[in-house]
Amino acid sequence: MKRYIVFIVSFVLLYIVVQILSGWVLTAFYTPDLPLTNNNVSQEIGFGQTSIIPLLATLSIATLAYFMSQKIFVTSTK
């Protein structure tokens, strides 16, 4: 059980790091199309909806992968 907890905690930390880095890269390389704004610049900033469902789906897949790898790669103890 200890190996599973270490695996899931490290997986979540790596997931968060990848999400932050990908957001940073996408923001850094974003160039707005200025001619399309046509002086109708809104002062409001809209962010998308956030959901925990992708994280839960990823954690369940990681859990399934962990237990499958433990079942497939069982070492015999003699």
C-alpha positions in Angstrom: 0.0 0.0 0.0 2.9 2.3 0.7 4.2 1.9 -2.8 0.8 2.8 -4.2 0.6 6.0 -2.1 4.1 7.1 -3.2 3.1 6.3 -6.9 -0.1 8.3 -6.7 1.4 11.3 -4.9 4.3 11.5 -7.4 1.8 11.1 -10.3 -0.3 14.0 -9.0 2.7 16.2 -8.5 3.9 15.4 -12.1 0.4 16.0 -13.4 0.3 19.5 -11.7 3.8 20.4 -13.0 2.8 19.4 -16.6 -0.4 21.4 -16.4 1.4 24.5 -15.1 4.2 24.2 -17.7 1.8 23.7 -20.6 -0.3 26.7 -19.5 2.9 28.8 -19.3 4.1 27.7 -22.8 0.6 28.3 -24.3 0.5 31.7 -22.7 4.0 32.6 -23.8 3.4 31.7 -27.5 -0.1 33.3 -27.7 -0.3 36.1 -30.2 -3.6 37.9 -30.4 -5.1 38.8 -33.8 -5.2 42.5 -33.5 -7.1 43.4 -36.8 -10.0 41.3 -35.6 -10.5 43.3 -32.4 -11.6 46.3 -34.5 -11.7 48.7 -31.5 -14.3 46.6 -29.7 -12.0 45.6 -26.9 -13.9 44.3 -23.9 -12.7 45.1 -20.5 -13.8 41.8 -19.1 -11.6 38.8 -18.9 -13.3 35.4 -19.2 -11.7 32.2 -18.0 -13.1 28.8 -18.9 -14.9 26.5 -16.5 -12.7 24.3 -14.3 -13.6 20.7 -13.6 -12.1 18.0 -11.4 -13.3 15.2 -13.7 -10.2 15.1 -15.9 -8.0 14.7 -12.8 -10.2 12.0 -11.4 -10.2 10.1 -14.7 -6.4 10.4 -14.9 -6.1 9.2 -11.3 -8.3 6.2 -11.9 -6.3 5.3 -15.1 -3.1 5.6 -13.1 -4.5 3.4 -10.4 -5.6 0.8 -12.9 -2.1 0.9 -14.5 -0.4 0.6 -11.2 -2.4 -2.5 -10.2 -2.1 -4.1 -13.6 1.7 -3.6 -13.6 1.9 -5.2 -10.1 -0.1 -8.1 -11.3 1.9 -8.6 -14.5 5.3 -8.1 -13.0 5.0 -10.2 -9.9 8.4 -11.4 -8.6 8.5 -14.7 -6.9 9.9 -14.8 -3.4 12.0 -17.8 -2.6 
